[in-house]
Amino acid sequence: MARKLLRLSIYASATALAVGGGVVAALAATSPSTKAAGGLIATFAKDSDWGTGYQARYVIRNTGGSAVTGWKVAFGLPASAKLGSTWDASVTTAGGTSTAANRAYNATIPAGATAEFGFIVAGSGDPTSCTINGAPCGGGSAPTAVPTTAPTTTPPTTAPPATKPPTTIAPPTTPPTTTAPPSNGGGGDVRVAPYVDMGLLSNGSTTLAQLAASGNVKSYSLAFVTGAGCKASWFGAFDPRSGKFRDQIDALRAGGGDVRVSFGGATGVELAQACTDVKQLQAEYQAVVSAYDLKYIDLDVEGAASADAASIARRSTALAALQRANPGLKISLTLPVLPEGLTNDGLNVVRSAKNAGVDLDLVNIMAMDYGRAGQDYGDLAIQAVRSTKDQVKSIYGIGDAAAFRKVGVTPMLGKNDDNGTFDQSDAKDLLAAANRDKLGFVSFWEVNRDRNACSGALFQCTNVPQTPFEFSKIFAGFRG
């Protein structure tokens, strides 16, 4: 949800997905190392490979004695590979060469420090050439390899992408969708359900049940299902019909928890944009609901999708039909917010759902990345909740208590992509307000960042002093 995330890497450096079973060995350099002007070198690493595509990144290191501002990495791919989603750089492609230029937030690299950008490739074949600021990247014409370990968090979702996983291009080829309503699988309390980048759990390094045991939180929001063509897909890598993660979900439910599967995010192709037929869109939602016996789904609508009138109308119509086919299914909308409330685009998404007949359970706000670094991000989150409550109250014609109950809040832990900070004292303040006002839902982006308790790339670290799962244990105190 990294809205501006991913926004959410997180959403600041891209979520390094550990899809397809872990890290793939990178290529060895084929010629003597040559440093680029200013002491910058760039090394290529694959984070995961699922046969029909892979996720990779370039790490740019300043080996000089002073800071360097401004970098461009130009790399070529073979004809068998096509560049897809990218994050933490502005990328253009011409004549078979892609050029990744720094964003404003990662333009300056201090001496000895690093920056990085990531990307998804459809097909196979590593880069065949690489230059940084016009000089060889550090290993001749071929990319320099850098050993990696499976990332423990996810890609960015907004502003720089905040922290949501990217999607690939090839549509999954798996069995047809089922239209049967879900069996009695879920049903645990999801009033507290932090987001988990499921790309980082795909290699089995940890499980939802282990996260729950460590953080005292029983339920989670699973991110993200996007569109691979007009097919639902876990971040472009796995077809939900295959039951990927079902064993983890069952184990979580056995412990009294449950899950919300979240569709959308700041990267990849939003499913309602990819599917132009309402019935097909409903069938894809149904396939996911049926695969995991879901009682709760979330639609994270941001970026271009929040302003696309056609896909907004399709989504609303499909969700209303989905709810009729699955009595009791709860649906939430997760939307960008400012301290003053939902944007006009967000309000249009809510109104569209209401007008189409969706019985909306929650309006969940992404209380992050306001662009107001230096202000108190706990106070701003509380203000955003109250402003959204007033908007929901007006749209639905309900009282304050009912409107608060229809609002959820999701801050970004630690450093936000805009350099604002949401720390432990902010979490405690927000929790106290949420309990006092009896909100319907609290969450945060993202559990792997909380687990790591580190300083570094925003997609995997909070960059505030903390112990592992400290934020999880604070939010576990929500009583609603």
N, C-alpha and C positions, 0 to 999 in steps of 0.2 A: 504494500500500500504505500508504498512509498510514493506518492502522488506527484509530487514535484520531485518525489520518490520515484527513486528509484530512482524520482525526485531525486525505491525506493529501492550513485551507489545506492544507497538508500539514501536505497535509493541512494550514497555517494559513490562508491566505486561499484561496479556492477556486481550483482550477486554471482558469485562463482558457483554455478550449479555443480553438484557432484553427481551428474546423471550417468546412468549406464555403468556404474560399478567402479568409480574411482578414477584416479589420475592415470593418464596415458603418458608413457615416456616421450619426452620431447626429442627433437632431432639434435644431433651433435653438430657443432660448428664445423664448417668444411674448409675454412681458411683462416689465416691469422687475424687476431682481433684488431680492429681499427676504431679508435674512438672518434665520435663525431665532434664537430666544433662545440666548444664550451664544455667538453668533458662528458657529454651525454652518450649513453649506450642504451640500446633497446634489446630485450631478450624475449623470445617467443616461448609460450608454454601452453599446452593443452590441459584443460581441467577435466574434460570428459569427452567420450566418444561413443556414440550409440549406433555406429555402422552407417547410417544414412546421413549423418551429420556430426558435428562436434562443437564444443564450446572452448574458446581459447582466449588468451590475453597477451598483450605486450606489457612488460614491466620496463619502465624508463628510469635509469639510475644516473644520478649526477656524480661522476667520479672525479670531478674537478674540485678546486679549492674555494669556489664562491658560487653563490646562487645563480641559476640560469632561469630566465623568464622567456617562455615561448618555445613550443616544440611542435614538430610535425613528423609523423611516421608514415612513410609511403611503403606499401607492400603489395606484392602481386600474388594472385592465386592461380593455380592451374585451371584449365578449362573444365575439369571435373568438379570444381568447387565454386560455390556461389555465396557471396557475403550476404548475411541476413541481418538480424537485429544487432545493434551496437550500443555501447553505453560508455559514459565518462570521456567522450571525445566527439567532436563534430566531424563526420566522415562523409567524404565525397568519392565517387568512383568514376573513372574515365579511362578508356583504352586498356582495360584489364588491370589497372593499378588503383588501389584505394588509398586515400590520404586521410589520416586521422590527425586532426589538429586539437590542441588543448582547449578545454573549457576555461572560463574565467577563474573557477575555483581551484583548478589544478595546473595553472599556467606556470607558476614559479616553483622550481624544485631546488631546495637548499642543498648545499654541498653535502654529499653522502646520503641524501634522501632519495626517495623514489616516488614516481607517480605511475599510474597504469590505466589502461582502457581495455575493455573486453568486447567480444563479439561472438555471434553464432554463425557457423558455416553450414550450408546445406550441401551434401555430397561428400567427397573425400579429397584429400590432398592438402599438404601443408603449404604455407607461403613459399614462393620460389625466389623472392627477392625482398630486400628491406633496406631502407635508408632512413636516417633521422636527421632532420635539418640539412638534407642533401648529402650527408656522409654515410658510409656503411654503418649498419646498426651495431656492429661489434663483432660480427663473425663473417665478414665477406658478404657475398651476395645472398647466401642462405641465411635463414633466421637462426639466431643463437638460441640454444636450448637452455632452459632453466628448470631444475627439478622443482616439483610442486608437491604439496600435500593436499589432501582433500579439504576443501574449504569448509568452514564450520558455520558459515552464514550465507546470505543470499545476495543477489545483485541489487542495484539501486532501483528505487521506484520513482522519484521525481526530482525536481530541481537539479541536481544531478539526479539520475534515477534514484529513488529512495531506497528500495530494497526488494524489488520483486524480480523474479526470474524472467529472463527473456524467452521468446518463443521461436521455434524454427519454422521451416517453410513446408516441408513435405507432410502431407496429410497422412494420418495413420491409416493403415489398412487392416482393420480388424472386424469382428462380427458385427452385424447390424444391431441397431439400437432396439431396446425393448420398451414397450409402452405400458408394461404392467406397473401399477402403483407399488411403492416400496413396502417391504414387509416390516415387522415391528422390530427394527434394529436399533435405532437411536432413541433419544428421549432424555438423556442426562441434562443436567443444568448447564447452560452455556451463557450465563450472565457474565461470567469472566472467561474470556476465550482469546488469549493473545494470538497474534499471527505467527505462523511458522512457514518459512520458505521450504517447501517440500523438496525442492531440488537438492537441498543439503542433507536430506534424510534418505535419498534414493540409493545410497551406497551402503546402507546398513550400519554406519558408524555410530549412530544413536537411534533411539526410537521415541515415539510420542509418549509411551509409558515411562521411559526413563526421564524424559523432560518433566513429566508430571510429578514423578517421585522427588525430583530434585528441587522443583520450584513451588511445590504445594498448590499447583493449579491443575485441575482435573480435565479441563476442556480447551480446545484450540480451534483457531480459524486457519484452515489449510489453504495456502496460496501457491500458485494460482492456476486455474483452468482457463486456457485461452483457446483460440481457434487455429487449427491447422487446416486451412481450407474451411469448408463448412463441416468441420468435425471437432468435437470437444477433445482437448489434449492437455495433459499435464505439461505445462511450459514447453510445448512442442516436442516432447520426448516420449511420452507414454500415453496410450489410449486408456481412458478410465475404464472402458469396458473390460480390460484385462484384469481389473481388480488390484492394480498397483496400490500399495499401502493399505489394502483391506485388512491384512493381519494386524497391522499397527492400530488401526481404528477399532477393531474388535477387542484388542487388549485394553485399549483406553476405556472402552465402554464397560468392560468387565470390572474395571476399577471404579465405576460410578460416573465416568465422564462421558463426553460426546464431542462431536466435531461439527463445525460449519465449513462447508467447502465454498471457497470464494472464487468467483469467476471474474476475470478482467485483469486489473492492475495497470501499471504505467507503461509496461513494455509488451511487445508482441501484438498480436491481432485480437481485438476484442470480439468475442463470438457473435454478438448481435450485428457487428459490422461485417463479419465474414459471411454470415448466413443471411441471404436476402429474401428467403422464404420463411414466413412465420411458422409454418408447420414443421419445417426442417429444424428451425431454431428450437422450437419446443421439444422436438424429438431428441436433440442433443442435450438439452437440460435434463430431460427425462432419463436419458442413458446414464448420466452421472448420479442422479437421485436414486435410480434403481440399483446401480452398481454398488452403492455404499449404504443403502437403506436410510437415506437422509431424512431428517426432520427439519433441518435448517440449511438454507443456502444464502450466500451473500453475493451481491453484485457490486464490485468495485469499479465505479465508472469515473474515469478521469481523462485528462488530456483531450485529444480530438474526439473521443467517444462521448464526452459530456456535452459537446456542442453539435453533434450529428443528429439532426432532427429525425431523419429516416430510421436510423438504428435505434434511437430512443423509443420511437413509436412501435417498432417491431418487438423490441425487448419487452415493453410493457404489455403488449397484446399476448406474447408468448408466455410471459410469467403468469398472467391472469388465467390462461388456459391450463398451464401447468398446475396451478394451485387448485383449480377445479378438479383436475384428474388425480390430485394427491391431497385429499382433505387433511387439514391440520398442518400442512407444510408451511413453515415460517420463512419469510423472505425479508432480508434487509438490504438497504442500499448504503454503500460506503462512498462518501463524496468529499471532495476538497472543501475547505472552509477557511474563512478569515475570522479574526476575533469579532467582527461585525456580523458574522453569520454565513450561511451558504451563499455562493455566488448565484447570479441569475441563471447560469447554466444548470447548476445543481438544483435550484428551485424548479426549473422546468422538468428535470428528470423525476422529481418527486411528484409534481402535479400530473405528469403523464401517467405514472404508475397508478395514482389514485383514480384518475379519469378512466383508465382502462379496466378498473375493477380489481386491481391487486390489493389484497388485504395486507398492507405493509406493516411488518412487525416493528422495524426499527429504521431510523435514519442515523447511520453511524458516521461521525465526522472525523476526518483526518486532521487532528489538531497538531499541525506541524508545518515547518517551512513557510512561515508567514513573511519572511523577509524583514524581520524586525529584531535582528540580533542586538543584544544589549538590554532588551526588555525581559521581564520575567515570564518565561514560557509556561509556567504553571498558572499564573494569573491569566495569561492570554487564553489558555485552554479552557479555564473556567468561564471566561467571558464568552468564548465561542459556543460553549454548551448553552449558556443562557440565551444568547442571541438566536441560536438554532431552535431552542425551545419556543421562543416567541413566533418564529416563522412556522413551525409545525402546528402550533396552536391556531394560527390564522388559517393555514391551509385546510386543517381538519375540523375547525370549529369546535375545539375541545378545551377543557380547562388546563390550568398550569400543571397539576399533578399528572394528568393523563399525557400531557405533552412531554413532560420530563421523562415519563416512562417509555415514550416512543423515541427517545434520543439515546444514542451510544456515543462513546468518545474513545478515540485511538490516537494517543500521542506517539511521537518517535523518541525512543530512549536516548539520553545523552546528547551528543552533538547532532544537530540537524544539518541538513545539506546547506542551509543558509547561514551556518555558523552560530545560530542560536543554540541554547542549551536547555534541555529538560532533565534536571537531575533528581536525586532521591527526595529532596525536600519538596520539589515540584510535584513528584508522584504522590507524596503523602497529602499535600494540599488538595490535589485533584481528587484523590480517593475520598477525603473527608467531605468535599463538596458533593461527590457522586453519591455517597451514602446519605448525606443530609437531604438531597433533592430526590433521592430514590430513582436514579437513572435506570434505564432498561438494560444497559450493557456497558462494560468497560473492557478495553483491550490495549495492546500496544504493538508497535513495530520495533523489534521482532525478537523472538525468543533466542535464536542463536547468538545474537549480539549480547543479550543478557547472560547467556551461558558462558561466553568467552571472557567477559569482563576484562577487555583488553583495550590498548590504544593502538591505532593503526587505521587501515582502510575502513571507511564508514560502513561498508556493506557487512563487515564482520565485527566491528568494535563500537562500543558506546563512547569511548574517548573521555570518560569521566571516571574518577577513582571509585571502584566498587568491588564487591565480592561476587562470585558467580551466583546468578539467579536472585540477586538482591531485589531487583525491580519486580520479578515474578512474585516474590514473597510479600512485597508491599501490596500489589494489586490483588493478591489472594484474599485480602481483607475486605473486599467489596461484598456488601450484603444486600444492596439494592433496596 
